[in-house]
Amino acid sequence: MTISHDPERAHARFLKAELDLGFTFTAIASQRYETGYQESAGKSIMNAERAYDTVVRCLSDPKHATRLTVTEIHDLTAELQRLRDKLVELDRRKDKGRST
């Protein structure tokens, strides 16, 4: 994998890394739920939520958003929605675990 050192794209790379981190934490949370470690799963979800919030904040702030191309904004927004869907799915799983 080749990493671009273009400073103009650094902001997009940072946001993509945040999203990747969020997806990693959702995967950990899912595995923790499967193995019965509810508290650990909850901590992973909180970390994924922080990553999600960071990207939302940057995309919502015109000062940050102007550093991104239209394509980058589109791609980041799509990935952000995918992360939100995973978080909602995990939240349902958590609620299901409480009712049993």
C-alpha positions as CSV (number, residue, x, y, z in Angstrom):
1,M,0.0,0.0,0.0
2,T,1.4,3.4,-1.0
3,I,0.8,6.3,1.4
4,S,0.5,9.7,-0.1
5,H,2.4,12.4,1.6
6,D,0.4,15.2,0.0
7,P,-0.3,17.7,2.8
8,E,-3.5,18.7,1.2
9,R,-4.9,15.2,1.7
10,A,-3.6,14.9,5.3
11,H,-7.0,15.9,6.6
12,A,-8.9,13.3,4.6
13,R,-6.3,10.6,5.7
14,F,-6.9,11.6,9.3
15,L,-10.6,11.3,9.0
16,K,-10.4,8.0,7.2
17,A,-8.1,6.7,10.0
18,E,-10.7,7.8,12.6
19,L,-13.4,5.9,10.7
20,D,-11.1,2.9,10.5
21,L,-10.6,3.1,14.2
22,G,-14.3,3.3,14.8
23,F,-14.9,0.2,12.7
24,T,-12.1,-1.6,14.6
25,F,-13.8,-0.8,17.9
26,T,-17.2,-2.0,16.6
27,A,-15.6,-5.3,15.6
28,I,-14.1,-5.6,19.1
29,A,-17.4,-4.8,20.7
30,S,-19.2,-7.4,18.6
31,Q,-16.7,-10.0,19.6
32,R,-16.9,-9.0,23.2
33,Y,-20.7,-9.4,23.2
34,E,-20.3,-12.9,21.6
35,T,-18.0,-13.9,24.4
36,G,-20.1,-12.4,27.2
37,Y,-17.9,-9.4,28.1
38,Q,-20.7,-6.8,28.2
39,E,-18.6,-4.1,30.0
40,S,-15.7,-4.4,27.7
41,A,-18.1,-4.3,24.7
42,G,-19.5,-1.1,26.1
43,K,-16.1,0.5,26.4
44,S,-15.3,-0.4,22.8
45,I,-18.6,1.1,21.7
46,M,-17.8,4.4,23.6
47,N,-14.5,4.5,21.7
48,A,-16.2,3.9,18.4
49,E,-18.7,6.7,19.2
50,R,-15.8,9.1,19.9
51,A,-14.3,8.3,16.5
52,Y,-17.8,8.9,14.9
53,D,-18.2,12.2,16.7
54,T,-14.8,13.4,15.7
55,V,-15.6,12.8,12.0
56,V,-19.0,14.4,12.3
57,R,-17.5,17.5,14.0
58,C,-14.9,17.9,11.3
59,L,-17.4,17.4,8.4
60,S,-19.8,19.9,10.0
61,D,-17.1,22.6,10.6
62,P,-16.6,24.7,7.4
63,K,-13.0,25.4,8.4
64,H,-12.3,21.7,8.2
65,A,-14.6,20.7,5.4
66,T,-13.1,23.2,3.0
67,R,-9.9,21.1,3.2
68,L,-11.7,18.2,1.6
69,T,-12.7,17.5,-2.0
70,V,-16.3,16.8,-2.9
71,T,-15.4,13.1,-3.5
72,E,-13.7,12.9,-0.1
73,I,-16.7,14.4,1.6
74,H,-19.0,12.0,-0.2
75,D,-16.9,8.9,0.6
76,L,-16.4,10.0,4.3
77,T,-20.1,10.6,4.7
78,A,-21.0,7.2,3.2
79,E,-18.5,5.5,5.6
80,L,-19.8,7.6,8.5
81,Q,-23.3,6.3,7.8
82,R,-22.0,2.7,7.7
83,L,-20.3,3.2,11.1
84,R,-23.5,4.7,12.5
85,D,-25.4,1.6,11.2
86,K,-22.9,-0.7,13.0
87,L,-23.3,1.3,16.2
88,V,-27.1,1.1,16.0
89,E,-26.8,-2.7,15.4
90,L,-24.6,-3.0,18.5
91,D,-26.9,-0.9,20.6
92,R,-29.8,-3.3,19.7
93,R,-27.6,-6.2,20.6
94,K,-26.9,-4.6,23.9
95,D,-30.6,-4.0,24.6
96,K,-31.4,-7.6,23.6
97,G,-28.7,-8.9,26.0
98,R,-30.3,-6.9,28.9
99,S,-33.8,-8.3,28.3
100,T,-32.7,-12.0,28.5
